[in-house]
Amino acid sequence: MREFTLNRGYSLIELLVVLSLVSLITAIAMPNLVKFYENFSDALTLDDVIGQVNGIGYKVYENGSAYTLNDLSSDSTSVAAISIPNGWEIDVQKPIEYLPNGSCRGGKLKIFYQGTPRLTSSLSAPYCQIAQ
C-alpha cells in the first residue's frame, strides 16, 4: 500500500515577508528608474534638436531662399521647419544668417530645457554644424 504525503504550502507569514521584501526593493529602485528614464528621454530630445539645427542648411538650400535663425522656443514656428519640443528653447547670441546655397556665416547658440542650459555651441561657417 502507498502512503500519501501532503506537500505543505507556504505559510501566511512567509508570504508576507516575501511581499514586504519585494515592496521594499521596488520602493528603493523606482525613483532611480524614473530618473533614468527622464534623463534618457531628455538626451534623445536634445539629439533631435541638434539634428534639426544641423539640417537647417539643407532645408534652406532646398527652399532656395535666405534664412535668418533667431531665438526659438516650443511655441514659435520657423521657415526652416524646425519644431522645438515643449520646454526647449534655442537662444542665439546674434542672428545666424543662412545663404540660399545652404551655407551660413557662423554664430553661437545655446539650447535650454526648462530654463536650464543643456548645450552651448559655436557654429562655424560655412556648414554651421553642432559637433556632438
JOWO-V681671 format. One record per residue. RES is the residue in three letters. PSI is psi as a letter, one per 40 degrees, with the letter a starting at -180 (none if undefined). OMEGA is omega in whole degrees, 0 to 359 (none if undefined). NEAR is the number of other C-alpha atoms within 10 Angstrom. Layout:
<<RES & PSI & OMEGA & NEAR> <RES & PSI & OMEGA & NEAR>>
This chain:
<<MET & i & 182 & 3> <ARG & i & 175 & 4> <GLU & h & 177 & 5> <PHE & h & 176 & 6> <THR & i & 178 & 6> <LEU & h & 176 & 6> <ASN & h & 179 & 6> <ARG & i & 175 & 6> <GLY & a & 178 & 7> <TYR & i & 179 & 8> <SER & i & 180 & 8> <LEU & d & 180 & 8> <ILE & d & 179 & 9> <GLU & d & 179 & 11> <LEU & d & 179 & 11> <LEU & d & 178 & 11> <VAL & d & 180 & 11> <VAL & d & 178 & 11> <LEU & d & 178 & 12> <SER & d & 179 & 12> <LEU & d & 178 & 12> <VAL & d & 179 & 11> <SER & d & 180 & 12> <LEU & d & 179 & 11> <ILE & d & 179 & 11> <THR & d & 180 & 12> <ALA & d & 178 & 11> <ILE & d & 187 & 10> <ALA & d & 187 & 11> <MET & d & 180 & 11> <PRO & d & 179 & 11> <ASN & d & 178 & 11> <LEU & d & 178 & 12> <VAL & d & 179 & 11> <LYS & d & 178 & 11> <PHE & d & 180 & 12> <TYR & d & 180 & 12> <GLU & d & 179 & 12> <ASN & d & 179 & 12> <PHE & d & 179 & 12> <SER & d & 178 & 12> <ASP & d & 179 & 15> <ALA & d & 178 & 13> <LEU & d & 179 & 12> <THR & d & 177 & 16> <LEU & d & 177 & 20> <ASP & d & 179 & 13> <ASP & d & 179 & 15> <VAL & d & 178 & 20> <ILE & d & 178 & 17> <GLY & d & 179 & 14> <GLN & d & 178 & 17> <VAL & d & 179 & 18> <ASN & d & 181 & 17> <GLY & e & 182 & 18> <ILE & d & 182 & 24> <GLY & d & 179 & 26> <TYR & d & 179 & 17> <LYS & d & 177 & 20> <VAL & d & 178 & 23> <TYR & d & 178 & 17> <GLU & d & 182 & 13> <ASN & d & 177 & 15> <GLY & e & 178 & 13> <SER & i & 181 & 14> <ALA & i & 181 & 17> <TYR & i & 176 & 23> <THR & h & 179 & 16> <LEU & h & 175 & 20> <ASN & a & 178 & 16> <ASP & h & 179 & 17> <LEU & i & 172 & 18> <SER & i & 184 & 20> <SER & d & 181 & 14> <ASP & e & 178 & 12> <SER & i & 178 & 11> <THR & i & 187 & 12> <SER & i & 177 & 13> <VAL & d & 182 & 14> <ALA & e & 176 & 19> <ALA & f & 173 & 12> <ILE & h & 175 & 19> <SER & h & 181 & 18> <ILE & h & 179 & 21> <PRO & i & 180 & 15> <ASN & h & 178 & 11> <GLY & e & 182 & 13> <TRP & i & 178 & 23> <GLU & i & 172 & 24> <ILE & h & 180 & 22> <ASP & h & 181 & 18> <VAL & h & 182 & 18> <GLN & d & 170 & 13> <LYS & i & 185 & 14> <PRO & h & 180 & 17> <ILE & h & 184 & 20> <GLU & h & 174 & 18> <TYR & h & 179 & 25> <LEU & i & 182 & 18> <PRO & d & 179 & 18> <ASN & e & 176 & 16> <GLY & e & 178 & 23> <SER & i & 179 & 19> <CYS & i & 185 & 24> <ARG & e & 178 & 15> <GLY & i & 179 & 19> <GLY & a & 179 & 18> <LYS & i & 176 & 17> <LEU & i & 175 & 22> <LYS & i & 176 & 16> <ILE & h & 182 & 22> <PHE & i & 170 & 18> <TYR & h & 182 & 18> <GLN & f & 177 & 10> <GLY & e & 180 & 10> <THR & h & 179 & 11> <PRO & h & 179 & 14> <ARG & d & 182 & 15> <LEU & h & 172 & 15> <THR & h & 184 & 15> <SER & i & 172 & 16> <SER & h & 178 & 15> <LEU & h & 182 & 19> <SER & h & 177 & 14> <ALA & i & 6 & 13> <PRO & e & 187 & 14> <TYR & d & 178 & 18> <CYS & f & 178 & 24> <GLN & i & 174 & 20> <ILE & h & 178 & 17> <ALA & h & 181 & 9> <GLN & none & none & 7>>
